Amino acid sequence: MNQKIVFLDIDGTLANYDRVPRSARRACRKARQNGHLLYICTGRPRIQISPRILKMGFDGVVSSGGAYIETAEPGQAPKLLFRAFFEQKTLRRLLDYLNAGKNPYMIELPGKVFAGPYLKSWFDTVYAGQPRTFRTFMEKIFMRILFRKLVQGEPSSGDSVCKIVFLESGGVDFEALQKEFGGECELFRNSIPVSYMKGGEISPRGVHKGSALEKVAAYHGASREDTIAFGDSDNDRTMLEYAGVGIAMGNADQTLKQGADDVTDTIGNDGLAKAFKKHGLI
């Protein structure tokens, strides 16, 4: 089989709560031994990807939904292939709009994530009535994954912002944002990892996982037919559409399943390993 470039979303595809099933670890290791290239392709910013996942060994990382792309040649330091960021005027309008609606949000840079002014109050409100043990558990989960390296405040005017993640618990919903900014930004609706709250992601125009897949394939001199992508939510849609084979997890959104070339089992039932075997990667 010709060398394939395999793109793996993290949350709900490769891992749950940063825990990668043993079968998925073995499948990834075997696929690379067979000569295939494996790229993480996640909505998470680079700094919020668990070191335990990165230590599995990958040929590159696409983070912040396609806004930051790096490759890892054997024996060499990671090489930056691409980065995108909002124009300052667009960023300012977005933040003002979200703040006016008191929406909780996070502002992503490759090496830093800022918390919007309403994020902590959202957390306190959502879990205020829960038992103390459950609240403590959720705080640990949030701090380990969603709030990893999170800092308060806003980026300076010189900072390069890759993406904004927002929750729909304020005065602004996805449809309102789409209507206001859809012509100048990319918007994807997702449940936020570990929270299961409705929300979404906002990226610069033309920046998404599908465009990242195209850039990585071009870098390696590969054709579209030589790419395989795995995902479970709306921000994976563009890469599943672009890939030669787009595979939805069994736990994926129903709309993603309908548009995928194939649907495998759930992440908890060895879905990734089963698909690797079915499609000849291992």
C-alpha positions, 0 to 999 in steps of 0.5 A, spaced: 500 500 500 502 506 498 504 511 504 498 515 507 498 521 511 493 520 516 490 525 520 487 524 527 482 529 531 484 528 539 477 529 543 472 524 541 477 520 536 484 519 539 482 520 546 477 521 551 479 526 557 486 525 554 486 518 555 488 514 549 485 507 548 491 501 548 488 499 542 489 506 539 496 507 541 498 500 538 494 502 532 498 508 531 505 505 533 504 500 527 501 504 522 508 509 523 512 502 523 508 501 516 511 507 513 505 511 514 505 519 516 500 520 522 498 528 524 494 530 530 489 535 527 486 538 533 482 544 535 486 545 541 491 550 541 498 547 541 499 548 548 493 545 551 495 538 547 497 533 553 505 531 553 502 524 554 499 524 547 505 527 544 510 522 546 506 517 542 510 520 536 507 523 531 510 526 524 506 533 525 501 537 529 495 541 526 493 545 532 487 551 533 483 548 528 488 549 522 491 555 524 498 552 526 501 547 523 508 544 524 511 537 522 516 533 525 522 530 521 526 524 524 531 527 528 530 534 527 526 539 531 519 541 529 518 545 523 513 551 523 509 550 516 504 555 517 500 559 522 494 564 521 491 569 525 486 574 526 486 581 523 486 586 529 480 590 527 476 583 526 479 580 533 477 587 536 470 587 533 469 579 535 471 580 543 467 586 543 461 583 540 462 577 545 463 581 551 456 585 550 453 579 550 456 576 556 458 570 553 464 566 556 470 565 551 477 563 550 482 566 546 487 562 543 495 563 541 500 557 540 503 558 546 498 561 551 490 561 552 486 567 555 480 567 559 474 571 557 471 575 563 465 571 563 468 564 563 469 563 571 462 566 572 460 561 567 463 555 571 461 557 578 454 558 575 453 551 571 456 547 577 453 551 583 448 546 585 452 540 584 455 536 590 462 538 592 465 531 590 463 532 583 464 539 582 472 538 585 472 532 580 470 537 574 475 542 576 480 537 576 478 535 569 477 542 566 484 544 569 487 538 566 484 539 559 480 545 557 483 550 562 490 548 561 495 554 561 489 558 561 491 566 563 486 571 565 486 578 561 486 579 553 492 579 548 496 585 547 495 588 540 501 585 538 499 578 539 497 573 534 490 570 535 489 563 532 482 562 534 476 563 539 472 558 543 466 560 545 460 558 549 452 559 548 450 560 555 451 568 554 446 573 550 449 571 543 448 564 540 451 561 534 446 563 529 447 570 531 455 570 530 454 566 524 450 572 521 454 577 524 461 574 522 460 569 517 463 573 511 469 574 514 471 568 519 470 561 519 465 558 524 464 551 527 459 549 532 461 544 537 460 541 544 466 544 548 470 538 550 469 535 557 463 540 558 458 538 553 456 545 553 453 548 546 458 552 543 463 553 537 470 555 534 471 562 530 477 562 526 480 567 521 477 566 514 479 560 510 483 557 516 480 550 518 482 543 518 481 541 511 485 547 509 490 544 513 490 537 510 491 540 503 497 544 506 500 538 509 499 534 503 502 539 499 508 539 503 509 532 503 508 531 495 502 527 496 495 527 492 489 528 496 487 520 494 493 519 499 490 522 505 485 519 510 482 523 516 478 521 522 474 525 526 467 526 530 465 533 530 463 539 526 470 542 526 472 535 523 467 536 517 472 540 512 478 535 513 473 529 512 471 532 506 477 534 503 481 527 505 481 521 500 477 517 505 474 521 511 472 516 517 467 518 522 467 515 529 461 511 531 460 517 537 460 522 532 455 527 530 450 524 526 451 530 520 458 528 520 456 521 519 452 522 514 457 526 510 463 521 511 466 516 506 465 510 512 463 510 519 467 506 524 466 504 531 466 508 537 472 510 541 471 506 547 470 500 543 476 500 539 473 504 533 480 507 531 484 501 531 478 497 527 478 502 522 486 502 521 485 495 520 479 495 515 483 501 511 490 497 510 494 502 515 495 496 519 
